[in-house]
Amino acid sequence: MRCPGLDPPKTREWKVGKAELRVREGELSIDGLSLPIAVGAFSGPAPGPGLTQEALSVLRGASPALVVVLGGLGDTEAAALATVRALATLPVPVLLVQGGRDRPAHVAAALEALEADNVIDISALQRVRVGKDVLVPLAGAAHGRYAVDDEACGHALDDVKALAKALGPRPDGERRFLLSWEAPGQGGPYAVARDARGVDTGDPDLTELAHRIGAPGGLHGWPHVRAGEPVSGGGTQRLGPGQAAADFQLVVPRVAGPALTLSTGGQLAPAAALLTLDEAGLRLDSLLPTPAAPGPVSAD
């Protein structure tokens, strides 16, 4: 399924908390949020079971103004429904970008069933405008290479070219950040898609897209080889907590489900990234641990 070619959200205007939202002509505008903006970002729980409200408790306590979910919403229709139901309890806009594990039919069914005003699938939009900043979504697995099956979310080179043409070069005074499930390739030694052995597992088409539209930074959902490790300069420089950059890049952690196995052999436990968008760019403030799912109740 080519997600960029799906029907975008219908034209409308509404409010979620302090945020004023408007969808029109392939663009979502979010007004009412001023810099600095706290942003929660993560991939969904798949291949584990659907998300629960409890898994979001630490993130909810951090009070982000905006939440971004990069793929992994649920491998089944029931799991996707559970995930969207949990996300709907957050009092802020939640932006969904489908990934290679996501089946658009399951996501659409969940959104239709719940009618949650705060949860917006931006997979078929060209941009999300937050003040002077623009978030550019590109959903799915490139060429379907890493999609779980033929019904899952993907994109083709034609979709990337069409997005680059629609956006054009970055105007003066505007910053752009990619929101994609798959990370760009061809980066430096610490690039978010380059593993500890130096193998590049990213998408070179995304690198070219970022160059053409002036979006050197972004948030991504896969691959997990360096999840939770922010970089700048296309992977030539590692960034520590609190270090901001206009070309900040990060593969976000998984919010629930199995721990992620990194290319170093270590593991990244379920968590959400808490970031700040400010005048300097994006920065990672912390990785917020996800509470463990409750175990079975003992009969004793």
Stockholm file with secondary structure:
# STOCKHOLM 1.0

chainA/1-300         MRCPGLDPPKTREWKVGKAELRVREGELSIDGLSLPIAVGAFSGPAPGPGLTQEALSVLRGASPALVVVLGGLGDTEAAALATVRALATLPVPVLLVQGGRDRPAHVAAALEALEADNVIDISALQRVRVGKDVLVPLAGAAHGRYAVDDEACGHALDDVKALAKALGPRPDGERRFLLSWEAPGQGGPYAVARDARGVDTGDPDLTELAHRIGAPGGLHGWPHVRAGEPVSGGGTQRLGPGQAAADFQLVVPRVAGPALTLSTGGQLAPAAALLTLDEAGLRLDSLLPTPAAPGPVSAD
#=GR chainA/1-300 SS CBGGGSCCCCSEEEEETTEEEEEETTEEEEESCCSSEEEEEEBCCTTSSCCCTGGGHHHHHHCCSEEEEESCCCSSHHHHHHHHHHHTTSSSCEEEECCTTCCHHHHHHHHHHHCCTTEEECTTCSEEEETTEEEEEECSEETTTTCSSTTSCEECHHHHHHHHHHHCSCCTTCEEEEEEEECBCSCCTTCTTBCTTSCBCSBHHHHHHHHHHTCCEEEEEECCTTTTCCEETTTTEECCTTCCBTTCEEECCBSSSSCEECTTSCEECSEEEEEEEETTEEEEEEEEECCCCCCCCCCC
#=GC SS_cons         CBGGGSCCCCSEEEEETTEEEEEETTEEEEESCCSSEEEEEEBCCTTSSCCCTGGGHHHHHHCCSEEEEESCCCSSHHHHHHHHHHHTTSSSCEEEECCTTCCHHHHHHHHHHHCCTTEEECTTCSEEEETTEEEEEECSEETTTTCSSTTSCEECHHHHHHHHHHHCSCCTTCEEEEEEEECBCSCCTTCTTBCTTSCBCSBHHHHHHHHHHTCCEEEEEECCTTTTCCEETTTTEECCTTCCBTTCEEECCBSSSSCEECTTSCEECSEEEEEEEETTEEEEEEEEECCCCCCCCCCC
//
